[in-house]
Amino acid sequence: MKSLAAVGLPANLAEAAHDPTYDAAVRRSHDAGKDPGADAYVGTPTIHVDGTVWFGPVLNSVPRGKEAAQLFDSFRVLANHPDLFELKRARTGGLVFD
């Protein structure tokens, strides 16, 4: 309930978690995200951007606000380049749970 309040949504939306009415739609959405196609499997986690499917993102911490928007916009530039298919580097630092 606190999460809903934090983003300005009514607390009664939490009831939908226990309503089977939405189960089929949630399953279809989940399957579309995790199974983008036999020749497009990239792993988990998976992100879909502008019709392309990517593994990731894998981050040590969750960016917020302007930093999150800048990171996503930067990824969209890379995701829309037709010849880019992978980018990876060695892990740095540890996980941050702030």
C-alpha positions as CSV (number, residue, x, y, z in Angstrom):
1,M,0.0,0.0,0.0
2,K,2.9,2.4,0.8
3,S,4.2,1.9,-2.8
4,L,0.9,2.9,-4.3
5,A,0.6,5.9,-2.1
6,A,4.2,6.9,-2.9
7,V,3.3,7.3,-6.6
8,G,-0.1,8.8,-5.9
9,L,-2.3,5.8,-6.7
10,P,-5.3,4.7,-4.7
11,A,-4.7,1.9,-2.1
12,N,-7.6,-0.2,-3.5
13,L,-5.4,-1.0,-6.6
14,A,-3.7,-3.6,-4.4
15,E,-6.8,-5.7,-4.5
16,A,-6.1,-6.5,-8.2
17,A,-3.3,-8.8,-7.0
18,H,-5.8,-11.2,-5.7
19,D,-8.4,-10.9,-8.5
20,P,-8.0,-13.7,-11.1
21,T,-9.7,-11.6,-13.7
22,Y,-6.3,-10.2,-14.7
23,D,-4.3,-13.5,-14.6
24,A,-4.6,-14.4,-18.3
25,A,-3.5,-10.9,-19.4
26,V,-0.6,-10.9,-17.0
27,R,0.5,-14.3,-18.2
28,R,0.4,-13.2,-21.9
29,S,2.3,-10.1,-21.1
30,H,4.9,-12.0,-19.1
31,D,5.3,-14.6,-21.8
32,A,5.7,-12.0,-24.5
33,G,8.5,-10.4,-22.4
34,K,10.4,-13.6,-21.6
35,D,9.9,-15.5,-24.8
36,P,10.5,-13.0,-27.6
37,G,10.9,-15.8,-30.2
38,A,13.0,-18.9,-30.8
39,D,15.7,-17.0,-32.7
40,A,15.7,-14.0,-30.4
41,Y,16.4,-15.6,-27.0
42,V,18.9,-13.4,-25.2
43,G,18.6,-14.5,-21.6
44,T,17.2,-13.1,-18.4
45,P,16.6,-10.3,-17.5
46,T,15.2,-9.2,-20.9
47,I,14.2,-5.7,-22.0
48,H,12.3,-4.8,-25.1
49,V,13.1,-1.4,-26.6
50,D,11.6,0.0,-29.9
51,G,11.0,-3.5,-31.3
52,T,14.4,-4.9,-30.3
53,V,15.1,-7.5,-27.6
54,W,18.1,-7.2,-25.3
55,F,19.6,-9.0,-22.3
56,G,19.7,-6.7,-19.3
57,P,20.0,-4.3,-17.8
58,V,22.4,-5.6,-15.2
59,L,23.2,-2.8,-12.7
60,N,24.8,-2.7,-9.3
61,S,22.2,-0.2,-8.1
62,V,19.0,1.3,-9.4
63,P,19.3,4.7,-10.9
64,R,16.6,7.2,-10.0
65,G,15.1,10.4,-11.6
66,K,17.1,12.2,-14.1
67,E,19.9,9.7,-14.0
68,A,17.5,6.8,-14.8
69,A,16.0,8.8,-17.8
70,Q,19.5,9.6,-19.1
71,L,20.6,6.0,-18.9
72,F,17.5,4.7,-20.7
73,D,17.8,7.4,-23.4
74,S,21.4,6.4,-23.9
75,F,20.5,2.8,-24.2
76,R,17.8,3.6,-26.8
77,V,20.4,5.2,-29.0
78,L,22.5,2.0,-28.9
79,A,19.4,-0.2,-29.2
80,N,18.4,1.5,-32.4
81,H,21.8,1.0,-34.1
82,P,21.1,-1.9,-36.6
83,D,24.6,-3.4,-36.3
84,L,25.0,-3.5,-32.5
85,F,24.1,-6.8,-30.9
86,E,26.1,-7.0,-27.6
87,L,28.0,-4.8,-25.2
88,K,29.6,-6.1,-22.0
89,R,32.3,-5.2,-19.5
90,A,33.8,-6.7,-16.3
91,R,31.8,-6.3,-13.2
92,T,32.7,-3.3,-11.0
93,G,31.9,-2.8,-7.4
94,G,29.2,-4.6,-5.4
95,L,25.5,-4.4,-5.2
96,V,23.9,-1.4,-3.6
97,F,20.5,-1.8,-2.0
98,D,19.6,1.9,-1.3
